[in-house]
Amino acid sequence: MPPTFARRVFVVRHGARLDHANKAWADTAQRPQDSPLSSEGHAQAERLGKCLYVKTKAALRPVSYIYCSPFVRCVQTAMGIAKGLELDDDEPRIRIENGLAEESMWMSMNGKVKEPWFLSRGDFCALAGAAERIDMGYESHTDVQMARGPTYPGRPVEGCSAGGDPYGAEAKLAYEKRSALAARNFVTDPRNAGKDIILVAHGASCASIVHALCPSVAIWRYIEGDEARQAFVAGGGAAKSRYTCCTELVLDTAALAKQRSEHGGSSETNVSAYWNGVYRMEGELFSTAHDPSI
């Protein structure tokens, strides 16, 4: 029996951060890298949820699960989206996934990052409504290993031993591999077969996951040359970094059939060989969550 994939994936950046609205917040916070949403960020998340409710309801395919980064702003964004989507509370739909965590080099505005790097799912029980919406039995697909960087309590390093360079090639490669692995796990999970899912993460994470699923979409930092970067911005690339920007990816059944044929037909064991490149970018919502009329 050939493996089945998620039908549609919405990749969402979290809403507006409190530490951007109040730059003094991080200076006194116990964990300065883990800013919650601002009041506008909460509103953005719920407005996006309402928009996705209309979009998914029209397709008669409600969202099955919302996977989110273990950072507070992402969990709060997921909860706002769930509220706007009017997901039933009889089944927890939010799954906290470590594979969506922030890249270490971007973790903090003021450069201070303190352990624990991010919280576990049980730590979010104190959030209003979390007990009803968060799946406390969900085990993260991806193991994220971070160690203290050379300037602790500065930024940590991923994929390196303690004291490594958070900005170095080794850390970047570990992060990109982790993002690609997380993307593969989401779309190939049998529980998501034929369903619509939402991934809530960070700016860099969203770019890497979209690229992993749809390689024709470039990642900003790997575009070489000023003219190429300017073309990327002119084509809407800069808007991808907006809060609650939502990229819609749809399973391309023709591409999937071609990939299966080229990699051994129906064997489930070779799914890792052809999962990427079988999604196409259907569209992007840059401003929906910023429209107060919604």
C-alpha positions in Angstrom: 0.0 0.0 0.0 1.6 3.3 -1.0 2.2 5.9 1.7 -0.3 8.7 1.9 0.4 12.3 2.7 -1.2 15.3 4.2 -3.5 17.0 1.6 -2.7 20.6 2.5 -0.3 22.3 4.8 -0.6 25.9 6.1 2.8 27.2 7.3 2.2 30.2 9.7 4.6 32.5 11.4 3.6 33.5 15.0 1.9 36.8 15.7 3.4 40.1 16.9 5.7 39.7 19.9 5.5 41.6 23.1 9.3 42.2 23.2 9.0 44.1 19.9 6.2 46.2 21.2 7.9 46.7 24.6 11.7 46.5 24.1 12.3 46.6 27.9 10.4 43.3 28.4 13.4 41.1 27.7 15.7 43.0 30.1 13.8 41.7 33.1 12.3 38.5 31.8 13.4 35.2 33.4 13.7 33.6 29.9 14.2 36.6 27.6 14.1 34.4 24.4 10.6 33.3 25.0 8.5 36.4 24.5 4.7 36.0 24.6 2.4 37.7 22.0 1.5 41.3 22.3 -2.2 42.2 22.4 -2.1 42.8 18.6 -0.4 39.4 18.2 -3.4 37.7 19.9 -5.8 39.6 17.6 -3.8 38.6 14.5 -3.9 34.9 15.4 -7.6 34.9 15.9 -8.3 36.8 12.7 -6.1 34.4 10.7 -8.1 31.5 12.3 -11.3 33.1 11.1 -9.9 33.4 7.6 -8.8 29.8 7.5 -12.2 28.7 8.9 -13.8 30.2 5.8 -11.2 28.7 3.5 -11.3 25.1 5.0 -15.0 25.1 5.5 -15.6 25.9 1.8 -13.4 22.9 0.9 -15.4 20.7 3.3 -12.0 19.6 4.9 -11.6 21.0 8.4 -8.1 21.3 9.8 -7.2 18.1 11.7 -4.2 19.3 13.9 -2.2 22.4 14.6 1.5 21.7 15.2 3.4 24.5 16.9 6.8 25.4 18.2 7.4 25.1 21.9 7.9 28.8 22.3 5.1 30.7 24.1 4.3 33.1 21.2 3.8 30.1 18.9 1.6 28.2 21.4 -0.5 31.4 21.9 -0.7 31.9 18.1 -1.9 28.3 17.7 -4.5 28.8 20.4 -5.8 32.0 18.7 -6.0 30.2 15.4 -7.9 27.3 17.0 -10.4 29.8 18.4 -10.9 31.5 15.1 -11.3 28.1 13.4 -13.9 27.1 15.9 -12.3 23.7 16.5 -14.2 21.5 18.9 -12.9 21.3 22.4 -13.9 17.6 22.7 -10.5 16.7 21.1 -7.3 18.6 21.7 -6.0 19.7 18.3 -2.8 21.5 19.2 0.4 19.5 19.3 3.6 21.0 20.6 6.5 19.9 18.3 10.1 20.6 19.2 11.1 20.3 15.6 9.5 23.7 15.0 11.6 25.5 17.6 13.4 28.7 16.8 16.8 28.6 15.2 19.4 29.3 17.9 21.0 32.3 16.2 17.7 34.2 16.2 16.5 33.3 19.6 16.7 36.7 21.4 16.4 40.4 20.7 18.8 41.4 23.4 21.2 38.5 22.9 20.4 36.8 26.2 19.1 33.2 26.2 18.7 31.2 29.4 18.0 27.6 30.0 15.7 25.9 29.6 15.9 26.9 25.9 12.2 26.2 25.5 9.3 24.7 27.6 7.8 21.3 27.6 4.1 20.7 26.8 3.2 20.2 30.4 4.5 23.7 31.2 1.7 25.3 29.1 -1.1 24.0 31.3 -1.1 27.4 33.1 -2.2 29.2 29.9 -5.9 29.9 29.8 -7.7 27.3 27.7 -4.6 25.2 27.2 -5.9 22.1 28.9 -8.7 21.8 26.4 -6.8 22.6 23.3 -3.3 21.1 23.8 -2.7 17.4 23.3 -0.8 16.6 26.4 -0.2 13.0 25.2 1.5 14.0 22.0 5.2 13.1 21.8 7.4 15.4 19.7 8.6 13.8 16.4 11.9 15.5 16.5 14.7 15.6 19.1 16.3 19.0 19.3 19.7 19.1 20.9 21.1 22.5 21.9 24.1 23.3 24.1 25.5 26.5 25.7 27.2 28.8 23.3 30.5 30.6 24.1 28.7 33.6 25.7 26.1 31.9 27.9 23.6 33.3 28.9 23.9 34.2 25.3 22.5 32.3 22.3 22.9 28.5 22.4 24.3 26.3 19.6 22.6 23.5 17.8 24.3 20.4 16.5 27.7 21.3 18.2 29.4 20.7 21.5 29.2 23.4 24.2 31.1 26.5 23.2 30.4 26.1 19.5 29.5 29.0 17.2 25.7 29.7 16.9 26.4 31.5 13.6 28.7 28.8 12.2 28.0 26.5 9.2 27.7 23.5 11.5 24.9 25.0 13.5 23.1 26.2 10.4 23.3 22.8 8.8 22.0 21.1 11.9 19.1 23.5 12.0 18.3 23.0 8.3 18.4 19.2 8.7 16.1 19.4 11.7 13.6 21.6 9.9 13.5 19.2 6.9 13.1 16.2 9.1 10.2 17.9 10.9 8.5 18.7 7.6 8.8 15.1 6.4 7.4 13.8 9.7 4.4 16.0 9.5 3.3 15.2 5.9 4.0 11.5 6.1 2.4 10.8 9.5 -0.4 8.4 8.7 -2.6 10.3 11.2 -2.5 13.3 8.7 -3.1 11.3 5.6 -5.5 13.2 3.3 -6.0 15.9 5.9 -5.3 19.6 6.3 -2.7 20.6 8.9 -1.3 23.9 10.2 2.3 24.4 11.3 3.0 27.5 13.5 6.7 28.4 13.8 9.2 31.2 13.5 10.3 33.3 10.5 13.4 31.2 9.7 11.6 27.9 10.5 8.7 28.8 8.2 11.1 29.6 5.3 13.1 26.4 5.8 9.9 24.2 6.0 8.3 25.7 3.0 11.5 25.2 1.0 11.8 21.6 2.2 8.3 20.8 1.0 8.4 22.9 -2.1 12.1 23.3 -3.2 11.3 25.9 -5.9 10.6 28.4 -3.1 14.0 29.9 -2.2 15.3 30.6 1.3 16.4 34.2 1.7 19.9 33.7 3.1 20.9 31.3 0.4 20.1 33.7 -2.5 23.3 34.9 -3.9 23.8 38.3 -5.6 22.1 41.7 -5.0 20.0 41.6 -8.1 18.6 38.1 -7.2 17.7 39.3 -3.7 16.0 42.4 -5.0 14.0 40.3 -7.4 13.0 38.1 -4.4 11.8 41.1 -2.5 9.9 42.5 -5.5 8.2 39.1 -5.8 6.8 39.3 -2.3 9.7 37.7 -0.5 10.0 40.4 2.1 6.3 39.9 3.1 7.1 36.3 4.1 8.6 37.6 7.3 5.4 39.4 8.4 3.8 38.2 11.5 1.1 35.6 10.9 2.1 35.3 7.3 0.5 32.1 6.1 1.8 30.0 3.2 -0.5 27.4 1.7 1.0 24.2 0.2 -1.1 21.6 -1.6 -0.2 18.1 -2.4 0.6 17.8 -6.1 -0.8 14.3 -7.0 0.9 14.3 -10.4 4.3 15.1 -8.9 3.7 12.5 -6.2 2.9 9.8 -8.8 6.0 10.7 -10.8 8.2 10.6 -7.7 6.8 7.2 -6.6 7.4 5.8 -10.1 11.0 7.0 -10.0 11.7 5.6 -6.6 10.3 2.1 -6.7 6.5 2.5 -7.1 4.4 1.7 -4.0 7.0 0.7 -1.5 6.3 2.4 1.8 9.9 1.9 2.9 11.3 4.5 0.5 9.0 7.3 1.4 12.0 9.4 2.6 13.3 9.4 -1.0 10.4 11.2 -2.5 8.5 13.2 0.1 10.0 16.6 -0.8 9.0 18.2 -4.1 5.5 16.8 -4.1 3.9 20.0 -2.8 3.1 23.1 -4.7 2.6 26.6 -3.3 -1.0 27.5 -3.7 -0.9 30.9 -2.3 0.2 33.2 0.6 -1.8 35.3 3.0 0.3 38.4 3.9 -2.3 40.8 5.2 -5.4 38.9 6.2 -4.5 38.7 9.9 -3.7 42.4 9.9 -7.2 43.5 8.7 -9.2 44.7 11.7 -12.4 44.4 9.7 -12.2 40.6 9.9 
